[in-house]
Amino acid sequence: MSQPKVVLAFSGGLDTSFCVKYLAEDKGYEVHSVLVDTGGFSEEDLKTIEANAYALGVKHHATISKTADYYNDCIKYLIFGNVLKNNTYPLSVSAERVFQAVAVAEYAKEIGASAIAHGSTGAGNDQVRFDMAFRIIIPEAEIITPIRDLKLSREAEIEYLTKKGVGREWAKAAYSINKGLWGTSVGGKETLTSEKYLPEEAWPTQVSKTVPETITLEFVAGELKGVAGESFENPVEAIQKLAAIAQPFGIGRDIHVGDTIIGIKGRVGFEAAAPLIIIKAHHTLEKHVLSEQQLYWKEQLSNWYGSLLHKGQFVEPVMRNIEAFLADTQPHVTGKVHVHLAPYRFYVEGIESPFDLMSSKFGSYGEMNNAWTGDDVRGFSKVASNQVMIYQKVSESNN
């Protein structure tokens, strides 16, 4: 009699290693592990994780490369929308987890699995993101979550694996690091409370650059296509290039404080030099080339987009509607942005664009104009203030 097939979202860490043994040996499943690479793993990492998966006893291990899709289907719109959760966090892990969950669910559907599993605990956002993606994409499959359901401690997992003959070193690192294309999260004892900041040694990239420099970013229809004089057809490579230049300055470090999906407050450190610089540069360029109403409505819809993505609603149809709007605003977001980099900080010096609405053809702010007369402004001011003037007079007459 054939064993039931389960697909496990696998990272190779303690939790998902426990899940392999538990599902295969205690529950009798044929385990198919899958790792979705969204830009956070080296080739060596991927080979090691695959070898560990087979050593644990999986029937088959798949590595799905989704970095290009992650950019095209998700990150691109975070840039178009200048999305920063609570005006701080570029949704580094939030976006990555949702996208990974969708890819795992699609893989499970493709191979006809009867069950699908993940190693999330019952304390954070990821459990919701995985559960929702699984239920939406493969609702007929049973969702199995051993760590959450068994309420296991780290020590209990290690003891179980040791008894199963898994002798790897599971020493707990002082800080949990999750690296991806759109930033790296950093969690530790300081982020568990409200009053402390992460120490210097906690950050994945140590400061090694101290001499300030100015670089130029080039955008074409809203996408980053040039960094420091080098052109890229693939924006993913441009993001990676910018990260390599800026991270050694210690740029992009911060702590995000936000509301979790399950209703509690949470803190997480992050290092996201490239995302923060890109969003700031892109937004500055937009302020020069888009109309007032385009900027206003983009901000409203972008906030909704980021919030829904954070909450695991990537597959919600309205997300495609918002993406269509955001994409439609980008043709004029083309030009160069000059960015000054220094230890722990950066700022935008200025922009150059053929679509710059600060064109001297129409006038210089605060100095002169070529497109209207003083009488035009007097008439406009009179009409624009008319209703409030009437309101004030009616109020005065009734008081």
C-alpha positions as CSV (number, residue, x, y, z in Angstrom):
1,M,0.0,0.0,0.0
2,S,1.5,3.4,-1.0
3,Q,2.2,6.0,1.6
4,P,0.3,9.3,1.5
5,K,2.4,12.1,0.0
6,V,3.2,15.3,2.0
7,V,5.0,18.3,0.7
8,L,7.1,20.1,3.4
9,A,8.3,23.7,3.1
10,F,11.9,23.0,4.0
11,S,14.7,25.4,5.1
12,G,17.1,22.9,6.7
13,G,16.9,24.4,10.2
14,L,15.9,22.6,13.4
15,D,12.2,23.0,13.0
16,T,11.9,21.6,9.5
17,S,14.4,18.9,10.2
18,F,12.2,17.7,13.0
19,C,9.2,17.8,10.7
20,V,10.9,15.5,8.2
21,K,11.6,12.8,10.8
22,Y,8.2,13.2,12.5
23,L,6.2,13.1,9.3
24,A,8.1,10.2,7.8
25,E,8.7,7.9,10.8
26,D,5.9,8.8,13.2
27,K,3.1,9.6,10.8
28,G,4.1,7.3,7.9
29,Y,4.1,10.0,5.1
30,E,6.2,10.0,2.0
31,V,7.9,13.3,2.5
32,H,8.8,15.6,-0.4
33,S,10.8,18.6,0.8
34,V,10.9,21.8,-1.2
35,L,13.0,24.9,-0.7
36,V,12.0,28.1,-2.5
37,D,15.0,30.3,-3.2
38,T,14.1,34.0,-3.4
39,G,17.6,35.3,-3.4
40,G,18.8,34.4,0.1
41,F,20.9,31.3,-0.6
42,S,24.3,30.7,-2.2
43,E,24.9,27.6,-4.4
44,E,26.8,26.1,-1.5
45,D,23.9,26.7,0.9
46,L,21.5,25.0,-1.5
47,K,23.7,21.9,-2.0
48,T,24.1,21.5,1.8
49,I,20.4,21.8,2.5
50,E,19.6,19.3,-0.2
51,A,22.2,16.8,1.2
52,N,20.7,17.3,4.7
53,A,17.2,16.7,3.4
54,Y,18.1,13.3,1.9
55,A,20.1,12.4,5.0
56,L,17.0,13.0,7.1
57,G,15.0,10.6,4.9
58,V,12.9,12.6,2.4
59,K,11.7,10.8,-0.7
60,H,12.5,13.7,-2.9
61,H,13.9,17.2,-2.4
62,A,13.2,20.1,-4.8
63,T,14.9,23.5,-5.0
64,I,12.7,26.0,-6.8
65,S,14.5,29.1,-8.0
66,K,12.0,32.0,-7.8
67,T,14.2,35.1,-7.5
68,A,13.3,36.4,-10.9
69,D,9.6,35.7,-10.3
70,Y,9.8,37.2,-6.8
71,Y,11.1,40.5,-8.4
72,N,8.6,40.5,-11.3
73,D,5.5,39.5,-9.4
74,C,6.2,41.3,-6.1
75,I,9.2,43.4,-5.4
76,K,8.7,45.5,-8.6
77,Y,5.4,46.7,-7.2
78,L,6.8,47.4,-3.8
79,I,9.2,49.8,-5.6
80,F,6.5,51.3,-7.8
81,G,4.4,51.9,-4.6
82,N,7.4,53.1,-2.5
83,V,6.0,50.6,0.1
84,L,7.4,50.9,3.7
85,K,5.3,49.3,6.4
86,N,4.7,51.9,9.1
87,N,6.9,54.2,7.1
88,T,9.9,52.1,8.1
89,Y,10.1,48.5,6.9
90,P,10.4,47.4,3.3
91,L,8.5,44.2,3.9
92,S,11.7,42.1,3.5
93,V,10.5,38.9,5.2
94,S,6.7,39.6,4.8
95,A,6.9,39.6,1.0
96,E,9.4,36.7,0.8
97,R,7.4,34.4,3.1
98,V,4.1,34.9,1.2
99,F,5.8,34.4,-2.1
100,Q,7.5,31.2,-0.8
101,A,4.3,29.9,0.6
102,V,2.5,30.3,-2.8
103,A,5.3,28.5,-4.6
104,V,5.2,25.6,-2.1
105,A,1.5,25.3,-2.5
106,E,1.7,25.3,-6.3
107,Y,4.4,22.6,-6.1
108,A,2.2,20.4,-3.8
109,K,-0.7,20.8,-6.3
110,E,1.6,19.9,-9.2
111,I,2.8,16.6,-7.7
112,G,-0.6,15.6,-6.3
113,A,0.2,15.7,-2.6
114,S,-2.6,14.8,-0.2
115,A,-1.0,16.9,2.6
116,I,1.2,20.0,2.9
117,A,3.3,21.0,5.9
118,H,5.3,23.9,7.3
119,G,7.5,24.3,10.4
120,S,6.1,27.6,11.8
121,T,5.5,28.0,15.5
122,G,2.2,29.3,16.9
123,A,3.7,32.6,17.8
124,G,4.3,34.6,14.6
125,N,3.1,35.8,11.3
126,D,4.5,33.1,9.1
127,Q,2.0,30.5,10.3
128,V,-0.8,32.6,8.9
129,R,0.9,33.4,5.7
130,F,1.6,29.7,5.0
131,D,-1.8,28.5,6.1
132,M,-3.6,31.1,3.9
133,A,-1.6,30.3,0.8
134,F,-2.1,26.6,1.2
135,R,-5.8,26.9,1.8
136,I,-6.3,29.1,-1.2
137,I,-4.2,27.2,-3.7
138,I,-4.7,23.6,-2.6
139,P,-7.7,23.6,-0.3
140,E,-8.2,19.8,-0.7
141,A,-4.9,19.1,1.0
142,E,-4.6,18.6,4.8
143,I,-2.3,21.2,6.5
144,I,0.1,19.7,9.0
145,T,2.1,21.9,11.4
146,P,4.0,19.7,13.9
147,I,5.9,22.4,15.8
148,R,2.7,24.5,16.3
149,D,0.4,21.6,17.1
150,L,2.8,19.8,19.5
151,K,3.9,23.1,21.1
152,L,7.5,21.9,21.1
153,S,10.4,23.6,22.8
154,R,13.7,23.8,21.0
155,E,15.2,21.4,23.6
156,A,12.4,18.9,22.9
157,E,13.1,18.9,19.2
158,I,16.8,18.4,19.7
159,E,16.2,15.5,22.1
160,Y,13.8,13.9,19.6
161,L,16.3,14.2,16.7
162,T,19.1,12.9,18.8
163,K,17.1,9.8,19.6
164,K,16.4,9.4,15.9
165,G,20.2,9.4,15.2
166,V,20.4,12.9,13.8
167,G,23.7,14.1,15.3
168,R,24.0,17.6,13.9
169,E,25.1,20.6,16.0
170,W,22.0,22.6,16.8
171,A,23.6,25.3,18.9
172,K,21.3,28.3,19.1
173,A,22.8,31.4,17.5
174,A,22.6,34.6,19.5
175,Y,20.7,36.2,16.6
176,S,18.3,34.7,14.0
177,I,19.2,35.9,10.5
178,N,16.9,35.6,7.5
179,K,18.6,36.9,4.3
180,G,16.7,37.6,1.1
181,L,16.9,39.7,-2.0
182,W,14.8,42.5,-0.5
183,G,16.6,42.7,2.9
184,T,17.7,40.7,5.9
185,S,15.9,40.4,9.2
186,V,17.7,40.2,12.5
187,G,16.0,38.9,15.7
188,G,17.6,38.6,19.1
189,K,17.0,39.3,22.8
190,E,16.9,43.0,22.2
191,T,13.9,42.7,19.8
192,L,11.9,40.8,22.4
193,T,11.4,43.9,24.5
194,S,10.7,47.5,23.8
195,E,13.6,49.5,25.1
196,K,16.8,48.2,23.5
197,Y,18.5,48.5,20.1
198,L,20.6,45.8,18.4
199,P,24.3,45.9,19.1
200,E,26.9,46.5,16.4
201,E,27.9,42.8,16.3
202,A,24.3,41.7,15.6
203,W,24.2,43.2,12.1
204,P,25.1,40.7,9.3
205,T,27.2,43.3,7.4
206,Q,29.8,45.0,9.5
207,V,30.9,48.6,8.6
208,S,34.0,48.5,6.4
209,K,33.5,51.7,4.3
210,T,34.1,55.1,5.9
211,V,34.9,57.4,3.0
212,P,31.6,59.0,1.6
213,E,30.8,58.6,-2.1
214,T,28.1,59.7,-4.5
215,I,26.6,57.2,-6.9
216,T,24.0,57.6,-9.7
217,L,21.0,55.3,-10.0
218,E,19.2,55.0,-13.3
219,F,15.5,54.2,-13.5
220,V,13.6,53.2,-16.7
221,A,9.8,53.2,-16.4
222,G,10.2,52.8,-12.6
223,E,12.7,50.0,-12.6
224,L,16.3,50.2,-11.5
225,K,18.5,49.6,-14.6
226,G,21.7,51.3,-13.7
227,V,24.0,51.6,-10.7
228,A,27.2,53.6,-10.4
229,G,27.7,53.7,-14.2
230,E,26.9,50.1,-14.8
231,S,23.8,49.1,-16.8
232,F,21.7,46.0,-16.1
233,E,19.0,44.4,-18.2
234,N,17.9,42.5,-15.1
235,P,16.9,44.7,-12.2
236,V,17.7,41.8,-9.7
237,E,21.3,42.3,-10.6
238,A,21.0,46.0,-10.1
239,I,19.6,45.5,-6.7
240,Q,22.4,43.1,-5.8
241,K,25.0,45.6,-7.1
242,L,23.6,48.4,-5.0
243,A,23.5,46.2,-1.9
244,A,27.2,45.3,-2.4
245,I,28.1,49.0,-2.6
246,A,25.9,50.4,0.2
247,Q,25.8,47.7,2.9
248,P,29.4,48.1,4.0
249,F,28.5,51.7,5.0
250,G,26.1,50.3,7.6
251,I,23.2,51.9,5.7
252,G,19.7,50.5,5.9
253,R,19.7,49.3,9.5
254,D,16.6,49.9,11.7
255,I,14.1,48.2,13.9
256,H,10.5,47.8,12.7
257,V,7.7,47.9,15.3
258,G,4.4,46.7,14.0
259,D,1.2,44.9,14.4
260,T,1.3,41.1,13.8
261,I,-1.5,39.4,11.9
262,I,-2.5,37.6,15.1
263,G,-3.0,40.8,16.9
264,I,0.1,41.5,19.0
265,K,2.9,44.0,18.7
266,G,6.3,42.8,17.5
267,R,9.8,44.2,16.9
268,V,12.3,43.0,14.3
269,G,15.7,44.4,13.3
270,F,16.5,44.6,9.6
271,E,19.3,45.4,7.3
272,A,18.0,46.7,3.9
273,A,20.4,49.1,2.3
274,A,19.4,48.5,-1.3
275,P,15.6,48.6,-0.7
276,L,15.7,51.8,1.4
277,I,17.9,53.6,-1.1
278,I,15.9,52.4,-4.1
279,I,12.5,53.4,-2.5
280,K,13.8,56.8,-1.5
281,A,15.4,57.5,-4.9
282,H,12.4,56.2,-6.8
283,H,10.0,58.3,-4.7
284,T,12.1,61.4,-5.2
285,L,12.1,60.9,-9.0
286,E,8.3,60.4,-8.9
287,K,7.8,63.7,-7.0
288,H,9.5,65.4,-10.0
289,V,7.7,63.6,-12.8
290,L,4.2,62.7,-11.6
291,S,1.1,64.9,-11.1
292,E,-0.2,65.8,-7.6
293,Q,-3.2,63.4,-8.0
294,Q,-1.0,60.5,-9.2
295,L,1.2,60.9,-6.2
296,Y,-1.8,61.1,-3.8
297,W,-3.7,58.1,-5.1
298,K,-0.5,56.0,-5.4
299,E,0.2,56.6,-1.7
300,Q,-3.3,55.5,-0.7
301,L,-3.3,52.3,-2.8
302,S,0.3,51.5,-2.0
303,N,-0.4,51.5,1.7
304,W,-3.3,49.1,1.1
305,Y,-1.1,46.9,-1.1
306,G,1.7,46.7,1.5
307,S,-0.8,45.9,4.3
308,L,-2.5,43.2,2.4
309,L,0.8,41.6,1.4
310,H,2.0,41.7,5.0
311,K,-1.2,39.9,6.1
312,G,-0.7,37.1,3.6
313,Q,-3.2,38.3,1.0
314,F,-0.9,38.1,-2.0
315,V,-3.4,36.0,-4.0
316,E,-6.4,38.3,-3.3
317,P,-7.6,39.5,-6.7
318,V,-7.6,43.2,-5.7
319,M,-3.8,42.9,-5.5
320,R,-3.6,42.5,-9.3
321,N,-5.9,45.5,-9.7
322,I,-3.6,47.7,-7.6
323,E,-0.5,46.4,-9.4
324,A,-2.2,47.4,-12.7
325,F,-2.7,50.9,-11.4
326,L,0.8,51.2,-10.0
327,A,2.4,50.0,-13.3
328,D,0.3,52.5,-15.3
329,T,1.9,55.4,-13.3
330,Q,5.4,54.4,-14.2
331,P,6.2,55.3,-17.9
332,H,7.5,58.8,-17.0
333,V,9.5,57.5,-13.9
334,T,12.6,57.5,-16.0
335,G,15.8,59.3,-15.2
336,K,18.9,59.5,-13.0
337,V,19.0,59.9,-9.2
338,H,22.2,61.0,-7.5
339,V,22.6,59.5,-4.0
340,H,25.2,60.4,-1.4
341,L,26.4,57.4,0.7
342,A,28.2,57.8,4.1
343,P,28.6,55.6,7.2
344,Y,25.1,54.8,8.6
345,R,23.3,57.3,6.4
346,F,22.4,58.4,2.8
347,Y,20.5,61.2,1.1
348,V,19.4,62.1,-2.4
349,E,21.2,65.0,-3.9
350,G,19.0,65.5,-6.9
351,I,17.6,64.0,-10.1
352,E,17.8,64.4,-13.9
353,S,14.8,63.4,-16.1
354,P,13.4,64.4,-19.5
355,F,10.0,64.3,-17.7
356,D,10.9,66.6,-14.9
357,L,7.9,68.9,-14.3
358,M,10.2,71.6,-12.8
359,S,10.9,72.7,-16.3
360,S,12.2,76.3,-16.6
361,K,10.0,76.7,-19.6
362,F,7.0,77.3,-17.3
363,G,8.7,79.3,-14.5
364,S,11.0,79.0,-11.5
365,Y,9.3,78.5,-8.1
366,G,9.4,81.6,-6.0
367,E,11.2,83.7,-8.7
368,M,9.5,84.1,-12.1
369,N,6.8,82.6,-14.3
370,N,6.2,82.3,-18.0
371,A,2.8,80.6,-18.2
372,W,0.5,83.0,-16.2
373,T,0.2,86.6,-15.2
374,G,-0.3,88.3,-11.8
375,D,-3.9,89.0,-12.7
376,D,-4.4,85.3,-13.4
377,V,-3.2,84.5,-9.9
378,R,-5.4,87.2,-8.3
379,G,-8.5,85.8,-10.1
380,F,-7.6,82.2,-9.2
381,S,-7.0,83.1,-5.5
382,K,-10.4,84.9,-5.3
383,V,-12.3,81.9,-6.7
384,A,-10.3,79.3,-4.7
385,S,-11.0,81.2,-1.4
386,N,-14.6,82.1,-2.1
387,Q,-16.4,79.2,-0.3
388,V,-14.4,79.5,2.9
389,M,-14.9,83.3,2.9
390,I,-18.6,82.8,2.7
391,Y,-18.4,80.2,5.5
392,Q,-16.5,82.6,7.7
393,K,-19.0,85.4,7.1
394,V,-22.0,83.1,7.8
395,S,-20.4,81.9,11.0
396,E,-19.7,85.5,12.2
397,S,-23.2,86.6,11.5
398,N,-24.6,83.8,13.6
399,N,-22.3,84.3,16.5
